[in-house]
Amino acid sequence: MNYYRCSRLLCLLVPFLLAACSSSPVNGAAPFSADETIALEEDVGLLVVEEQPLEEEDEWMEFPSPSEDLPVSSFGEIWGYLLAGRERDLIAGMPISDIGYFGATINYYGKLVDIPNPRNISRFNGRVHLVVTSNGNALTHFVLLPGSKERRELIADLLAATRNFDGLQIDFENVPIQDGPAFLSFLAELRAGLKDKMFTIALPARTKTTSDNWYHYAAIKPLVDRILLMAYDEHWSGSKAGPIASMAWCKNVATYALQVIGQEKLIMGLPFYGRAWGNTTTSTAYVYSSIERIRNENNVTEIRRENGIPTFDYQVPVSVKVYYEDDYSLAVRMDLYRTMGVNSVGFWRLGQETRAVWNLLKLEE
């Protein structure tokens, strides 16, 4: 059943147009020279795909009623992310082609640490990818410095660790904009060293290329076999309350990604988790005048002293707003992606989902 108001002709043409624009995975590609890397980033920096205004959901989409059967979506690749220590979340029979195995990371000295052991999930018959994260702008800048001992050793460690896996995925979410060329050359070195191993990258979701961030899909695409877009956290813990990934936002992200990345290399990420927001936050520091105001506003009359330090208690009502994902929302989003021509999806993360979602997924043979 198709729940989207779109031209059937357009739906039929999109996959052919995307296939004509996509390129095959790169295996053993030679690294770019420094000049080529900088030129590539400068060229891509000029590419700006204008963001389409978010459409109101009820203007472009009809949702199935709760009494209707939810659509079953089939994909060529279905990725599931698994945390080391949570191997019990990988259950036999899940329609999964690829596991992204967390959580190798980089310590303060630029060393690769916490590499999971793939033997712990030897029962899984699909591909297993080592996922490596780097947290913080300063640390990422440190390990990307061209010509540095730390960078050379990290690349060597990454290549060595990946020998026990089917592939490597880089998940560096805090790359400073000035380190864009360095990161591109870093990826190119890894691509060359990995040879026939699968090389993938996780990138933040975008609806256009802008000059104030360097995550240019078009520049990264030739260096990797797949790009997983983290199409979640549209609203996050520090934002106003809202969906982790609204349908309209996801449609815009997928539209842009299909244009720039193409069907063959794109993996659309979906969330299994939810978030809650409260309408008041009291954990903060106050100046004395603010303390006095709080006392007066809340009619505080009793002040105690603990070892000479004044303290008091008061209560405030809290209204909490929760957004989360269930089998209904996941089914509608998956059907949306499949209708648009997306061939691969990935889920963050196993163990957070409603088990009913696995009845709505099919892995294409």
C-alpha positions as a printed Julia matrix, in Angstrom:
365×3 Matrix{Float64}:
  0.0     0.0     0.0
  1.37    3.47   -0.89
  0.54    6.18    1.63
  2.26    9.03   -0.12
  0.79   11.53   -2.54
  3.34   11.39   -5.3
  3.29   10.77   -8.98
  3.55    7.09   -9.8
  5.59    8.0   -12.86
  8.09    9.88  -10.71
  8.36    6.95   -8.32
  9.2     4.66  -11.25
 11.76    7.01  -12.77
 13.7     7.93   -9.62
 15.61    4.63   -9.24
 16.76    4.74  -12.87
 17.9     8.34  -12.6
 19.77    7.61   -9.38
 21.42    4.53  -10.82
 22.74    6.59  -13.73
 24.33    9.08  -11.33
 25.83    6.67   -8.79
 29.34    5.23   -8.91
 30.62    1.81   -7.96
 32.38    1.23   -4.61
 36.04    2.16   -4.56
 38.49   -0.61   -3.69
 42.17    0.14   -3.34
 41.83    3.7    -4.63
 45.01    5.74   -4.52
 45.08    8.61   -2.01
 44.62   12.15   -3.26
 47.65   14.38   -3.22
 47.54   17.34   -0.85
 46.82   19.71   -3.74
 44.08   17.46   -5.11
 42.5    17.15   -1.67
 42.42   20.9    -1.11
 41.14   21.53   -4.64
 38.43   18.94   -4.14
 37.27   20.53   -0.92
 37.28   23.99   -2.5
 35.26   22.74   -5.46
 32.71   21.0    -3.27
 32.53   24.05   -1.04
 30.98   25.86   -3.97
 28.24   23.26   -4.26
 25.1    24.44   -2.49
 21.88   22.52   -2.91
 19.17   24.78   -1.6
 17.16   23.34    1.22
 13.55   22.8     0.36
 11.11   24.21    2.92
  9.83   21.54    5.25
  6.39   20.52    4.2
  3.57   20.09    6.63
  3.15   16.38    7.15
 -0.59   16.36    6.49
 -0.03   18.12    3.14
  2.16   15.44    1.57
  1.47   12.3     3.47
 -1.42   10.11    4.46
 -0.88    7.92    7.48
 -2.4     4.46    7.7
 -5.08    4.03   10.32
 -4.2     1.91   13.36
 -6.6    -0.76   12.12
 -4.74   -1.23    8.82
 -1.85   -3.64    8.34
  1.47   -1.82    8.43
  3.61   -2.07    5.29
  6.55   -4.46    5.18
  9.64   -2.81    3.65
 12.42   -4.7     1.91
 15.99   -3.42    1.51
 19.16   -4.66   -0.09
 21.14   -3.94    3.09
 19.9    -3.64    6.67
 22.49   -2.46    9.21
 22.15   -2.8    12.96
 24.51   -1.16   15.45
 25.57   -3.27   18.41
 27.4    -2.24   21.58
 30.17   -4.43   22.93
 28.84   -5.96   26.12
 25.29   -5.97   24.74
 25.71   -8.94   22.4
 22.49  -10.41   23.8
 20.65   -7.72   21.82
 21.57   -9.5    18.58
 18.91  -12.17   18.22
 18.89  -15.01   15.71
 16.52  -14.45   12.82
 16.78  -10.67   12.68
 16.8    -9.59    9.0
 20.21   -7.9     9.25
 22.96   -7.97    6.63
 25.59   -5.88    8.47
 26.57   -5.24   12.09
 28.33   -2.02   13.08
 30.2    -3.15   16.19
 30.84   -0.47   18.84
 32.86    0.79   20.48
 36.5     1.26   19.56
 37.61    4.78   20.31
 40.72    6.95   20.49
 42.21    7.87   23.85
 43.86   11.13   24.84
 47.2     9.95   23.46
 45.81    9.16   20.02
 45.84    5.41   20.58
 43.12    3.05   19.36
 41.46    1.37   22.36
 38.39   -0.7    23.33
 38.34   -2.81   20.17
 35.46   -5.32   20.4
 36.12   -8.98   19.72
 34.18  -10.22   16.66
 34.3   -13.76   18.04
 31.66  -12.64   20.54
 29.13  -12.56   17.68
 30.53  -15.42   15.59
 26.98  -16.81   15.37
 26.08  -13.88   13.07
 26.34  -14.85    9.4
 26.49  -11.35    7.88
 29.28   -8.78    7.66
 30.73   -7.28   10.83
 32.28   -3.82   10.73
 34.58   -2.25   13.3
 33.16    1.18   14.21
 35.66    3.74   15.49
 34.67    7.02   17.14
 36.61   10.14   18.06
 35.07   12.49   20.61
 35.97   16.15   20.78
 37.36   18.71   18.35
 40.77   18.91   20.02
 41.36   15.14   20.01
 40.24   14.81   16.39
 42.49   17.69   15.32
 45.38   16.05   17.18
 45.11   12.68   15.42
 44.51   14.18   11.96
 47.68   16.32   11.82
 49.37   15.41    8.51
 52.81   13.87    8.95
 52.44   13.38   12.7
 53.6    10.24   14.49
 50.16    9.89   16.1
 48.37    9.92   12.76
 50.71    7.35   11.2
 50.37    5.03   14.18
 46.59    5.43   14.34
 46.2     4.52   10.66
 48.44    1.5    11.17
 46.43    0.43   14.23
 43.12    0.86   12.37
 44.3    -1.25    9.45
 45.62   -3.94   11.8
 42.42   -4.04   13.87
 40.23   -4.31   10.77
 41.95   -7.55    9.7
 39.56   -9.39   12.03
 36.49   -7.64   10.59
 34.76   -7.41    7.24
 35.08   -3.66    7.18
 35.84   -0.4     8.98
 33.5     2.47    9.72
 34.73    5.91   10.78
 32.4     7.88   13.05
 34.21   11.17   13.74
 31.44   13.62   14.63
 33.6    16.56   15.74
 35.93   17.35   12.84
 36.93   21.04   12.94
 36.23   22.82    9.68
 39.9    23.74    9.19
 40.8    20.05    9.34
 38.62   19.15    6.36
 41.53   18.58    3.93
 43.42   16.6     6.57
 40.42   14.36    7.17
 39.94   13.75    3.46
 43.57   12.65    3.11
 43.17   10.54    6.27
 40.21    8.74    4.67
 42.14    8.31    1.42
 45.05    6.65    3.25
 42.69    4.29    5.0
 40.94    3.5     1.7
 44.22    2.52    0.09
 45.36    0.44    3.06
 42.08   -1.44    3.48
 42.26   -2.82   -0.07
 39.24   -5.15   -0.47
 37.84   -4.53    3.01
 34.6    -2.55    3.07
 35.13    1.09    4.09
 32.2     3.15    5.39
 31.59    6.38    7.24
 28.81    7.76    9.45
 27.94   11.4     8.79
 25.43   13.87   10.23
 22.21   14.43    8.32
 22.1    17.49    6.06
 19.61   19.04    3.68
 22.22   21.18    1.89
 25.96   21.82    1.73
 27.01   24.96    3.56
 30.31   26.79    3.92
 30.35   26.59    7.74
 30.79   22.82    7.95
 33.14   20.59    6.07
 31.11   17.34    5.9
 30.76   17.53    2.13
 29.09   14.36    0.93
 30.4    14.75   -2.62
 34.03   15.01   -1.46
 33.78   11.97    0.82
 31.76    9.77   -1.54
 34.68    8.69   -3.82
 36.71    7.54   -0.79
 34.21    5.14    0.78
 31.92    2.26   -0.11
 28.94    3.47    1.94
 27.83    6.64    3.72
 25.46    6.16    6.63
 23.5     9.32    7.34
 22.52    9.69   10.98
 19.01   10.89   10.19
 18.07   11.37   13.82
 18.5    13.94   16.6
 16.6    16.52   14.61
 15.65   17.49   18.14
 18.13   16.69   20.89
 18.48   17.04   24.64
 19.42   20.73   24.41
 16.81   21.72   21.82
 13.12   22.4    22.12
 10.94   19.31   22.4
 10.21   17.56   19.13
 10.5    14.29   17.21
 13.88   12.56   17.02
 13.27   12.44   13.27
 10.07   13.96   11.9
  8.72   12.51    8.67
  8.99   15.8     6.78
 12.6    16.33    7.88
 13.51   12.75    6.94
 12.01   13.25    3.49
 14.15   16.36    2.95
 17.3    14.62    4.22
 16.73   11.62    1.95
 15.94   13.82   -1.07
 19.22   15.71   -0.73
 21.22   12.56    0.02
 19.9    10.73   -3.02
 20.87   13.7    -5.18
 24.43   14.05   -3.83
 25.39   10.57   -2.61
 23.23    8.39   -4.83
 21.31    5.21   -4.21
 24.23    2.77   -4.36
 26.3     4.2    -1.5
 23.6     5.67    0.72
 22.45    4.14    4.02
 19.65    6.03    5.75
 19.95    5.77    9.52
 16.82    5.4    11.67
 16.45    5.82   15.44
 15.12    3.2    17.81
 15.2     5.53   20.84
 13.16    8.4    22.23
 13.72   11.52   24.34
 11.96   13.4    27.09
 11.96   17.15   27.77
 10.86   18.89   30.96
  9.46   22.42   31.03
 11.75   23.45   33.87
 15.41   22.92   34.72
 16.59   23.71   38.23
 20.13   22.29   38.17
 22.16   25.44   37.67
 24.27   28.03   39.5
 22.69   31.16   40.98
 23.91   34.53   42.17
 22.68   35.69   45.58
 19.92   37.94   44.2
 18.51   35.0    42.22
 18.49   32.86   45.35
 16.49   35.56   47.12
 14.06   35.74   44.21
 13.55   31.97   44.26
 12.86   32.07   47.99
 10.26   34.79   47.57
  8.58   33.27   44.51
  8.21   29.9    46.2
  7.29   31.19   49.67
 10.26   29.54   51.32
 10.15   30.27   55.04
 12.42   27.6    56.5
 16.16   27.89   55.99
 18.4    25.26   57.57
 22.14   25.2    58.02
 24.35   22.23   57.32
 27.74   22.79   58.94
 27.14   26.52   58.67
 25.96   26.47   55.02
 22.39   27.73   54.4
 20.07   25.41   52.49
 16.34   25.12   51.77
 13.92   22.94   49.82
 11.0    23.75   47.56
  8.9    21.92   44.99
  7.84   22.94   41.5
  5.5    21.15   39.08
  7.21   19.66   36.02
  5.52   18.96   32.69
  7.35   16.35   30.6
  7.06   15.91   26.83
  8.16   12.57   25.33
  8.81   11.61   21.7
  9.75    8.05   20.77
  9.61    5.43   18.01
  7.25    2.47   17.77
  6.48   -0.07   15.05
  3.98    2.33   13.44
  6.35    5.29   13.08
  9.23    3.07   11.98
  7.05    1.32    9.39
  5.86    4.62    7.92
  9.41    6.01    7.75
 10.81    2.84    6.2
  8.02    2.81    3.62
  8.77    6.44    2.84
 12.46    5.7     2.24
 11.73    2.65    0.14
  9.25    4.57   -2.0
 11.88    7.26   -2.57
 14.4     4.68   -3.84
 16.57    4.16   -0.74
 18.2     0.73   -0.94
 19.88    0.48    2.5
 18.91    1.42    6.05
 20.71    1.27    9.41
 19.35    1.35   12.96
 20.78    2.95   16.09
 20.82    0.73   18.0
 19.97   -2.92   18.71
 18.34   -3.4    22.09
 16.46   -0.09   22.03
 13.71   -1.16   19.63
 10.25   -2.6    19.83
 10.61   -6.19   18.68
  7.57   -5.73   16.45
  9.7    -3.77   13.99
 11.45   -6.94   12.81
  8.15   -8.22   11.43
  8.02   -5.15    9.17
 11.44   -5.64    7.56
 12.63   -7.95    4.82
 16.16   -8.41    3.54
 16.3    -8.73   -0.23
 18.17  -11.75   -1.52
